[in-house]
């Protein structure tokens, strides 16, 4: 007797491509986020996947009028999408693994919603739906090693944050963040720009590993843009590399939806 067909898990959230190999390897956290109304996970897949068979034209995406950023950039490349670090075929982007280890060490690895990888260019994308940009959880919970006294660390003992130390993980190598935070700091930039700052660091590491040109994008809805605009413009205004500053763009989901599906 034929077995009854298994109910498809993503039928209400994934509009197309739910049988692709990527859904067999995605972390459980990503799959769980598919069912959260505020999550951008389903939006990323449903809008990008139909337009990437198998690649995206960077020139076509550069033609999208940005919410913020240089409107007249001209760059052509065939871009392969990696959703949450995986290709549509379920292959892990190994350069992301290496970059994440260099930036985050043993901490929770930075999740990049979408990476577009070409022959000469790599685009790291932070995608938003209803959520705000992420802050530093340790600072928010009074556990910043630079500002607060961590549990079990005696007064005067060394306590440092890797994002203020040397190497690939240092925020100030890429961003003008001023002086290192001190215990009297009330609004450290590393808290305000924690999520986007880490995405930028990971992107810079990937670009270095692969010898490519880096682009930083934020994608959100037109409705959600006003809530993100000030933080985005403040962060991009602090980028040290003028070329990267020019290649940093905020885009609207509504404009992406006008690109014909393939």
C-alpha positions as CSV (number, residue, x, y, z in Angstrom):
1,X,0.0,0.0,0.0
2,X,1.3,3.4,-0.9
3,X,2.2,5.6,2.1
4,X,0.2,8.8,2.5
5,X,2.1,11.8,1.3
6,X,3.9,13.7,4.2
7,X,2.5,17.1,4.8
8,X,5.0,19.7,3.7
9,X,6.3,21.6,6.7
10,X,6.8,24.9,4.9
11,X,3.7,25.0,2.7
12,X,2.4,28.2,4.4
13,X,5.6,30.1,4.6
14,X,7.8,29.0,1.6
15,X,6.0,29.8,-1.6
16,X,8.4,28.1,-4.0
17,X,11.5,25.8,-3.8
18,X,10.7,24.0,-0.5
19,X,12.1,20.8,-2.0
20,X,15.6,22.3,-2.5
21,X,18.5,20.5,-0.7
22,X,19.2,23.6,1.4
23,X,16.2,22.8,3.6
24,X,17.9,19.6,4.6
25,X,20.9,21.3,6.1
26,X,19.7,24.7,7.5
27,X,20.2,25.1,11.3
28,X,17.1,24.5,13.4
29,X,17.1,28.2,14.4
30,X,16.7,29.3,10.9
31,X,13.8,26.8,10.3
32,X,12.1,27.9,13.5
33,X,12.3,31.6,12.4
34,X,10.3,30.7,9.3
35,X,7.2,30.7,11.5
36,X,7.8,33.9,13.4
37,X,5.7,36.8,12.0
38,X,8.4,39.4,12.6
39,X,11.1,37.2,11.1
40,X,12.7,38.1,7.7
41,X,13.6,34.5,7.0
42,X,10.6,33.6,4.7
43,X,10.8,37.0,3.0
44,X,14.5,36.5,2.1
45,X,13.8,33.1,0.5
46,X,10.5,34.0,-1.2
47,X,11.9,37.1,-2.9
48,X,15.5,36.1,-3.7
49,X,15.1,32.4,-4.7
50,X,12.9,32.9,-7.7
51,X,15.3,35.6,-9.0
52,X,18.4,33.4,-8.6
53,X,18.3,30.5,-11.1
54,X,21.2,30.0,-10.7
55,X,22.7,33.4,-10.4
56,X,21.7,37.1,-9.9
57,X,23.0,39.9,-12.1
58,X,24.8,42.4,-9.9
59,X,24.3,45.1,-12.5
60,X,20.5,44.6,-12.4
61,X,20.5,44.9,-8.6
62,X,22.7,48.0,-8.8
63,X,20.0,49.6,-10.9
64,X,17.5,49.5,-8.0
65,X,17.0,53.0,-6.6
66,X,18.5,52.7,-3.0
67,X,16.8,54.0,0.1
68,X,20.3,55.3,1.0
69,X,23.6,55.0,-0.8
70,X,25.2,55.9,-4.1
71,X,22.6,55.5,-6.8
72,X,24.8,55.4,-9.9
73,X,27.2,52.5,-9.2
74,X,28.0,50.4,-12.3
75,X,29.3,46.9,-11.6
76,X,28.5,43.6,-13.4
77,X,29.0,40.2,-12.0
78,X,27.1,36.9,-11.8
79,X,26.2,36.5,-8.2
80,X,25.5,33.1,-6.5
81,X,23.3,33.5,-3.4
82,X,24.1,31.8,-0.1
83,X,21.1,31.8,2.3
84,X,22.2,31.8,5.9
85,X,25.6,30.5,4.7
86,X,24.3,27.8,2.4
87,X,23.8,27.6,-1.4
88,X,20.5,26.4,-2.8
89,X,22.2,23.0,-3.3
90,X,23.0,22.8,0.4
91,X,26.7,23.5,0.2
92,X,28.3,25.5,3.0
93,X,30.3,28.6,2.1
94,X,33.7,27.6,3.6
95,X,35.0,31.2,3.5
96,X,32.2,32.1,5.8
97,X,33.3,29.4,8.3
98,X,36.9,30.7,8.3
99,X,35.8,34.3,8.5
100,X,33.4,33.7,11.4
101,X,36.0,31.9,13.4
102,X,38.4,34.8,12.9
103,X,35.8,37.4,13.9
104,X,33.8,35.7,16.6
105,X,36.2,33.1,18.0
106,X,34.3,30.8,20.4
107,X,31.3,33.1,20.7
108,X,28.0,32.6,18.9
109,X,28.9,32.9,15.2
110,X,27.5,35.9,13.3
111,X,24.6,34.9,11.1
112,X,24.6,36.6,7.7
113,X,21.1,36.4,6.2
114,X,22.3,36.5,2.6
115,X,25.7,36.5,0.9
116,X,26.0,37.1,-2.9
117,X,29.2,35.7,-4.3
118,X,30.5,36.5,-7.7
119,X,33.8,36.3,-9.5
120,X,35.1,39.7,-8.3
121,X,32.5,40.9,-5.7
122,X,31.0,39.7,-2.5
123,X,27.8,41.3,-1.0
124,X,26.9,40.7,2.6
125,X,23.2,41.5,3.3
126,X,21.5,42.2,6.6
127,X,17.8,41.6,6.0
128,X,15.0,43.0,8.2
129,X,11.2,42.6,8.1
130,X,9.7,44.0,11.4
131,X,12.7,43.7,13.7
132,X,15.1,46.4,14.7
133,X,18.9,46.2,14.3
134,X,20.5,44.0,16.9
135,X,22.4,45.5,19.9
136,X,25.0,43.8,22.1
137,X,23.4,41.3,24.5
138,X,26.2,41.5,27.0
139,X,26.0,45.2,27.3
140,X,22.1,45.1,27.4
141,X,22.3,42.6,30.3
142,X,25.0,44.4,32.3
143,X,27.8,42.0,31.4
144,X,30.0,44.0,29.1
145,X,33.6,43.1,29.9
146,X,34.7,46.7,29.1
147,X,32.1,48.5,31.1
148,X,30.6,46.2,33.7
149,X,32.3,43.9,36.1
150,X,31.6,40.4,34.9
151,X,30.6,37.8,37.5
152,X,33.6,36.0,38.9
153,X,36.1,38.7,37.8
154,X,37.7,40.5,40.7
155,X,38.1,44.2,40.6
156,X,41.1,45.2,38.6
157,X,41.3,41.9,36.8
158,X,41.7,42.0,33.0
159,X,38.4,41.8,31.2
160,X,38.3,42.7,27.5
161,X,36.0,42.4,24.5
162,X,37.5,40.8,21.4
163,X,35.9,43.4,19.2
164,X,38.2,46.0,20.8
165,X,41.3,43.9,20.6
166,X,43.6,43.4,17.6
167,X,43.1,41.2,14.6
168,X,40.2,40.5,12.3
169,X,37.6,41.1,15.0
170,X,38.5,44.7,15.9
171,X,35.7,47.1,15.1
172,X,37.9,50.1,14.7
173,X,39.9,48.5,11.9
174,X,36.8,49.0,9.7
175,X,34.8,51.7,11.6
176,X,35.5,55.1,13.2
177,X,34.2,54.2,16.7
178,X,36.4,56.5,18.7
179,X,38.1,55.5,21.9
180,X,37.7,52.2,23.7
181,X,34.7,52.2,26.0
182,X,35.3,52.8,29.7
183,X,33.2,52.0,32.8
184,X,31.5,55.5,32.7
185,X,30.3,55.0,29.1
186,X,26.6,55.3,28.7
187,X,26.0,54.8,25.0
188,X,28.9,52.9,23.4
189,X,28.9,52.7,19.6
190,X,29.8,49.0,19.8
191,X,26.4,48.4,21.4
192,X,24.4,50.5,19.0
193,X,26.1,49.0,15.9
194,X,26.8,45.5,17.2
195,X,24.9,43.5,14.6
196,X,25.8,45.5,11.5
197,X,29.3,45.9,12.8
198,X,29.8,42.2,13.1
199,X,28.3,41.5,9.6
200,X,30.7,44.1,8.2
201,X,33.7,42.4,9.9
202,X,32.7,39.0,8.6
203,X,32.2,40.4,5.1
204,X,35.6,42.1,5.2
205,X,37.2,38.8,6.3
206,X,35.4,36.9,3.4
207,X,36.5,39.5,0.9
208,X,40.1,39.2,2.2
209,X,40.1,35.4,2.0
210,X,38.7,35.3,-1.5
211,X,40.4,38.5,-2.7
212,X,37.2,40.2,-3.7
213,X,35.5,43.6,-3.5
214,X,33.1,43.9,-0.6
215,X,29.6,45.4,-0.6
216,X,27.5,46.0,2.5
217,X,23.7,46.1,2.0
218,X,20.7,46.5,4.3
219,X,17.4,45.3,2.9
220,X,14.1,46.3,4.6
221,X,10.6,47.4,3.8
222,X,9.8,51.0,3.0
223,X,7.5,51.0,6.1
224,X,10.4,49.7,8.2
225,X,13.1,52.0,6.8
226,X,12.4,55.1,9.0
227,X,13.1,53.0,12.2
228,X,16.5,51.9,10.8
229,X,17.5,55.0,8.8
230,X,19.5,56.8,11.6
231,X,21.4,53.8,12.7
232,X,22.3,52.8,9.1
233,X,23.4,56.3,8.2
234,X,25.4,56.6,11.3
235,X,27.2,53.3,10.8
236,X,28.0,53.9,7.1
237,X,29.2,57.3,7.9
238,X,31.9,55.7,10.1
239,X,33.2,53.3,7.5
240,X,36.9,54.0,7.0
241,X,37.2,52.7,3.4
242,X,35.7,55.3,1.1
243,X,35.2,52.6,-1.6
244,X,33.2,50.4,0.7
245,X,31.2,53.5,1.9
246,X,30.2,54.0,-1.7
247,X,29.2,50.4,-2.1
248,X,27.1,50.3,1.0
249,X,23.4,50.5,0.2
250,X,20.0,50.2,1.8
251,X,17.4,48.7,-0.5
252,X,13.6,48.1,-0.2
253,X,12.0,44.7,-0.5
254,X,9.3,46.4,-2.7
255,X,12.0,47.4,-5.2
256,X,13.5,43.9,-5.2
257,X,10.1,42.5,-6.0
258,X,10.0,44.4,-9.3
259,X,12.9,42.4,-10.6
260,X,11.4,39.7,-12.8
261,X,11.6,36.2,-11.5
262,X,13.3,33.7,-13.8
